[in-house]
Amino acid sequence: MADITNLDLYNLLGIDLTATEKEIKSAYRKKALSCHPDKNPDNPKAAELFQQLSKALEILTDGSARAAYDNVIRAKKAAEERNKQLDSKRKKFKDDLEEREKAALNSKLNDISAAEKLRAEIERLRKEGSKQLEEEREKLRKEIEKECNLRKSNEAELPRIKVKWKSKKSDENNGGYNYENMVEIFGKYGDVTCVMSSKKGSALLEFSNAQEALNAFENEKGLEENPVTLTWIQGKPKEADGTPTEMETKTSDDGQSGNGVLSDRDYESLVLMKLRRAEERKRLIQELMEEND
């Protein structure tokens, strides 16, 4: 993580220097939820930003640490202002330049002292632990856990259809089928949320709507020169009389691709590991297809 003295913690949270503790916590939750690694699996900087937000909350909700940080910020702004004035007058007065250099040296010594005090406060917080940060992380963990459970529940119910066609192992064109024309062929029936092909001559389609999947299952034949055979994997809708239709349902042992509910002890490490959840979901779908071959 970057040196905390080089970060604008107020700007990072989007708050004023006069923000109250309540405003700081509210801004943290809003920012942390939007940049959480779980919601940004393709952003390699999401985890680093999430940690910076946590450090900002930790420092700005502790009175002593915040005061030390504010001193550093004020000193840096004062130094920047002095440098601007110094540059504007350097060409005019040599004596004035020498006096300002002396003032800058004294200011630098003060800046070093303020920075050392801030580092001491940060070290104290690290040793004592931040109650404020832990409370906010627990709230955030519960919100993320709720969203993850809801997403897993929705994904478990999505209708899936297996598609098979004739294709020789040596056929580089895979019998005329690929990701693009799969989406085009079956997309006319509705929203195809996922297309996964584990080997030649076979693919698994996931629809967002059961009726759209049923329309595709009953009507689609594929390419005229190489028709497809469709098989239900899960999520087939019920008959009009309420009796479930015959269907094949195979899932993994736990029915989901993740590691279940996040534990308190491993929360920090699991947040980073979930950056790979997209790849894990692909692996699960491939296993599902292999089980139904």
C-alpha positions in Angstrom: 0.0 0.0 0.0 1.2 3.6 -0.7 2.6 5.7 2.1 -0.5 7.0 3.9 1.0 10.5 4.0 0.8 10.6 0.2 -2.9 9.7 0.1 -5.7 12.3 0.4 -8.0 10.3 2.7 -10.8 12.8 2.6 -10.8 12.9 -1.2 -10.7 9.1 -1.2 -13.9 8.9 0.8 -15.4 11.9 -1.0 -15.9 14.0 2.2 -14.9 17.4 3.6 -12.2 18.0 6.2 -15.0 18.9 8.7 -16.9 15.6 8.2 -18.4 14.0 11.3 -17.8 10.4 12.3 -21.2 9.4 11.1 -20.6 11.0 7.7 -17.2 9.2 7.5 -18.7 5.8 8.2 -21.5 6.4 5.7 -19.1 7.4 3.0 -16.9 4.4 3.7 -19.8 1.9 3.3 -20.9 3.5 0.1 -17.4 3.5 -1.4 -16.5 0.1 -0.1 -19.6 -1.5 -1.5 -19.0 0.0 -5.0 -15.3 -1.1 -5.2 -15.5 -4.3 -3.3 -13.4 -7.1 -5.0 -16.4 -9.3 -5.2 -18.1 -6.8 -7.4 -15.0 -6.0 -9.5 -13.5 -9.4 -10.4 -11.9 -7.9 -13.5 -10.3 -4.9 -11.8 -6.9 -5.9 -10.3 -6.7 -2.7 -8.3 -10.1 -3.2 -6.5 -8.4 -5.0 -3.6 -5.8 -2.3 -3.1 -8.5 0.5 -3.2 -10.6 -1.5 -0.7 -7.6 -1.6 1.7 -7.0 2.1 1.3 -10.6 2.8 2.2 -10.3 0.6 5.3 -7.2 2.5 6.4 -8.9 5.9 5.8 -11.8 4.8 8.0 -9.4 3.5 10.7 -7.5 6.8 10.8 -10.3 9.3 10.4 -12.5 7.7 13.1 -9.7 7.9 15.7 -9.4 11.4 17.1 -5.7 11.3 17.8 -4.7 9.7 14.5 -7.0 12.1 12.6 -5.4 15.1 14.2 -1.9 13.9 13.3 -3.0 13.2 9.7 -4.7 16.7 9.5 -1.4 18.3 10.6 0.5 16.6 7.8 -2.1 17.7 5.2 -2.0 21.3 6.4 1.8 21.3 6.4 1.9 19.9 2.9 -0.6 22.5 1.6 1.4 25.3 3.3 4.6 24.0 1.7 3.0 23.9 -1.8 1.8 27.5 -1.3 5.2 28.6 -0.2 6.8 27.0 -3.3 4.4 28.7 -5.6 5.3 32.1 -4.1 9.0 31.2 -4.2 8.9 30.4 -7.9 7.0 33.7 -8.7 9.6 35.9 -7.0 12.8 34.0 -7.7 13.7 36.0 -10.7 13.2 39.3 -8.9 15.0 39.2 -5.6 17.9 37.0 -4.7 17.9 38.0 -1.1 14.2 37.2 -0.8 14.9 33.8 -2.2 17.5 33.1 0.4 15.1 34.0 3.2 12.4 31.8 1.8 14.8 28.9 1.5 15.4 29.2 5.2 11.7 29.3 5.9 11.2 26.2 3.7 13.9 24.4 5.6 12.2 25.1 9.0 8.9 24.1 7.5 10.4 20.8 6.3 11.6 20.0 9.7 8.1 20.6 11.1 6.7 18.4 8.3 9.0 15.6 9.3 7.9 15.9 12.9 4.2 15.8 12.0 4.7 12.8 9.7 6.6 11.0 12.4 3.7 11.6 14.8 1.2 10.3 12.3 3.3 7.2 11.7 3.3 6.7 15.5 -0.5 7.0 15.7 -0.9 4.5 12.8 1.4 2.0 14.6 -0.6 2.5 17.8 -3.8 1.7 15.9 -2.2 -1.4 14.3 -1.2 -2.7 17.7 -4.5 -1.9 19.5 -6.8 -2.8 16.6 -9.6 -0.4 15.4 -13.0 -1.1 16.9 -14.6 1.3 14.4 -13.0 -0.5 11.4 -14.0 -4.0 12.7 -17.6 -2.9 13.2 -17.8 -1.4 9.7 -16.1 -4.5 8.2 -18.7 -6.7 10.0 -21.6 -4.7 8.5 -19.9 -4.8 5.1 -19.3 -8.6 5.4 -23.0 -9.3 6.2 -24.1 -7.2 3.2 -21.7 -8.9 0.8 -22.7 -12.3 2.3 -26.4 -11.5 1.7 -25.7 -10.5 -1.9 -23.6 -13.6 -2.5 -26.3 -16.0 -1.1 -29.0 -14.3 -3.2 -26.8 -14.5 -6.3 -26.1 -18.2 -5.7 -29.8 -18.9 -5.1 -30.7 -17.3 -8.4 -27.9 -19.0 -10.3 -28.9 -22.4 -9.0 -32.4 -22.0 -10.5 -31.4 -20.7 -13.9 -32.6 -23.0 -16.7 -29.8 -24.9 -18.5 -29.9 -26.9 -21.7 -27.2 -29.1 -23.1 -26.6 -28.9 -26.9 -24.9 -31.7 -28.9 -24.0 -32.0 -32.6 -21.8 -34.0 -34.8 -18.2 -32.9 -34.9 -15.0 -34.8 -35.5 -12.0 -34.3 -33.3 -10.0 -33.1 -36.4 -12.6 -30.6 -37.4 -11.2 -27.1 -36.6 -14.7 -25.6 -37.3 -16.3 -27.8 -34.6 -19.1 -28.8 -37.0 -19.9 -25.2 -37.8 -20.7 -24.1 -34.3 -18.9 -21.5 -32.1 -19.7 -19.1 -29.3 -20.9 -16.3 -31.7 -23.4 -18.3 -33.7 -24.6 -20.1 -30.6 -25.6 -16.7 -29.1 -27.1 -15.7 -32.4 -29.1 -19.0 -32.9 -30.5 -19.3 -29.4 -30.5 -15.6 -28.6 -33.6 -15.1 -30.7 -35.6 -16.9 -28.0 -34.4 -14.8 -25.1 -31.5 -13.8 -23.0 -28.7 -16.4 -23.1 -26.7 -15.6 -19.9 -23.9 -18.1 -20.5 -22.5 -20.3 -23.3 -19.9 -22.9 -22.2 -18.3 -25.5 -24.4 -16.2 -28.2 -22.7 -15.3 -30.1 -25.8 -16.1 -30.4 -29.5 -19.7 -31.2 -30.4 -21.1 -30.2 -27.0 -22.1 -27.0 -25.2 -24.2 -25.9 -22.3 -26.6 -22.9 -22.6 -27.9 -21.0 -19.6 -31.1 -18.8 -20.0 -32.3 -16.1 -17.7 -35.9 -17.2 -18.2 -37.4 -20.7 -18.1 -40.1 -20.0 -20.7 -37.5 -18.6 -23.2 -35.4 -21.8 -22.6 -38.5 -24.0 -23.2 -39.3 -22.1 -26.5 -35.7 -22.8 -27.7 -35.9 -26.4 -26.6 -39.1 -27.1 -28.5 -38.4 -25.2 -31.6 -34.6 -24.9 -32.3 -33.0 -27.4 -34.7 -29.7 -25.6 -35.3 -27.9 -25.5 -38.6 -29.7 -27.3 -41.4 -26.5 -29.1 -42.5 -25.7 -30.2 -38.9 -28.8 -30.2 -36.6 -28.5 -30.2 -32.8 -29.9 -32.4 -30.1 -31.1 -30.7 -26.9 -31.3 -32.1 -23.4 -32.6 -30.4 -20.2 -30.1 -30.1 -17.4 -32.1 -28.1 -14.9 -34.9 -25.6 -14.5 -37.5 -27.0 -16.9 -40.9 -25.4 -16.2 -43.9 -27.3 -15.0 -46.8 -28.5 -17.2 -50.0 -26.5 -17.3 -51.7 -28.8 -14.8 -48.9 -28.2 -12.3 -47.3 -31.6 -12.7 -43.5 -31.4 -13.1 -42.2 -32.5 -16.5 -39.5 -35.2 -16.8 -36.1 -33.6 -16.6 -32.5 -34.4 -15.8 -30.9 -32.5 -12.9 -27.3 -32.9 -12.0 -25.3 -30.5 -9.9 -22.2 -30.6 -7.8 -22.3 -32.0 -4.3 -22.9 -28.6 -2.7 -24.8 -27.1 -5.6 -22.6 -24.0 -5.7 -19.1 -23.1 -6.8 -17.9 -21.1 -3.8 -16.9 -22.0 -0.3 -20.2 -21.2 1.4 -20.7 -18.5 4.1 -17.7 -16.4 4.7 -16.0 -17.0 8.1 -15.1 -14.2 10.4 -11.5 -15.5 10.8 -10.8 -15.8 7.1 -12.8 -12.8 5.9 -9.8 -10.7 4.6 -8.2 -13.6 2.7 -11.5 -14.8 1.2 -12.3 -11.3 -0.1 -9.1 -11.4 -2.3 -9.7 -15.1 -3.3 -13.2 -14.3 -4.6 -11.6 -12.2 -7.4 -11.3 -15.6 -9.1 -14.9 -16.6 -8.7 -15.7 -16.1 -12.4 -13.2 -18.8 -13.3 -14.5 -21.0 -10.6 -18.0 -20.7 -12.0 -16.8 -21.7 -15.5 -15.1 -24.7 -13.9 -18.3 -25.8 -12.3 -20.3 -25.5 -15.5 -17.6 -27.6 -17.3 -17.9 -30.3 -14.6 -21.7 -30.2 -14.9 -21.4 -30.8 -18.6 -19.0 -33.7 -18.2 -21.3 -35.3 -15.7 -24.1 -35.2 -18.2 -22.1 -36.6 -21.2 
